[in-house]
Amino acid sequence: MENSFQGAHNFQVDQFRITNISSSSSGIEPLRELESQIATRAIHNSAEHCDVPKCHPDTQVAVQDDLYGWIVDGDGDSENPRKMKSVTGPTGTGKTAVLGSLSERCKVGGVLMATFFFASWLASIGRHQKTALVTTITHQLAQYHPDLQEEISQAIKANSDIFNKNLHTLMR
């Protein structure tokens, strides 16, 4: 700070006050701090996904319809509905193609909330880290649902070291 006025002349300071308005321990706005923790290339519309193959319009229809139905209608009459679905399978079975097509369908249908495409350890940083899943999904929810932004900001402020916690704590 002493260098801020170096070489200055012909002025007078009557009152000088510095106020720190940062809202988190790192000095970064909470939602910006969240954004710095995400795996941007894991999101369905990232640059890394622009060339990912999609399903041919007449293939995997039953799988896509089943998943879309779950997204729109949930588990039906289940007493314990699942709020998240994971799709797994061997390499090369078309998971990315199915879910890439499904993401586009959800976007058109107005029901896309958030996506995360994991990749092998050889892929982009973050796409194979389970903690990046939570931050990336949370960031997308805040981005597309502004009514959640304040709650997410408050949670980050209340847990200033949250991004250094394990997956279980981060999920809570």
Sequence and secondary structure as in RCSB ss.txt:
>XXXX:A:sequence
MENSFQGAHNFQVDQFRITNISSSSSGIEPLRELESQIATRAIHNSAEHCDVPKCHPDTQVAVQDDLYGWIVDGD
GDSENPRKMKSVTGPTGTGKTAVLGSLSERCKVGGVLMATFFFASWLASIGRHQKTALVTTITHQLAQYHPDLQE
EISQAIKANSDIFNKNLHTLMR
>XXXX:A:secstr
 GGGGTT  S   S         STTSS HHHHHHTTS GGGSTTSGGGTTS    TTSSHHHHHHHHHHHHHTT
TT SS  S       TTSSHHHHHHHHHHHHHHHT          TTSSTTTT HHHHHHHHHHHHHHH GGGHH
HHHHHHHHTTTGGGS HHHHH 
